[in-house]
Amino acid sequence: MPSSCKDIRAALADCLQSSECVLLQRNQPADCLRPPLLETLPTRCQQLKKGYGECKRGMIDMRKRFRGNQPIAVSKELEGEKPPQLYAGGGMESGVKATSGDEDQKVETVVGLDGERRAVR
């Protein structure tokens, strides 16, 4: 099996082994992935199942065959860590420099095709 789907497959297996469907009701993990019992799985397991299906489908999709599947990082999600929020006013504070708007702006003079000089910022 290609390495792009191994991580998500392992995460799905761990999720199934710790679900009530397998632990308490004593069903086989394969049975828990089928429709009558699928709705009893936690949302996380259902999402991993969908992601695993998309990963497998991406292996035969001609549009993705050249580049391959995108790598799936589930290790941080398994440990309960949240990735930094990049948009909507949060996250990545350490990498962004605050500006006041009074900084010097570099202005270049460019000569156009018509011979006029123009200031470009």
Salt bridges, closest charged atoms under 4 A:
ASP31 OD1 - ARG34 NH1 3.12
ASP61 OD2 - ARG63 NH2 3.37
ASP114 OD2 - ARG118 NH2 3.19
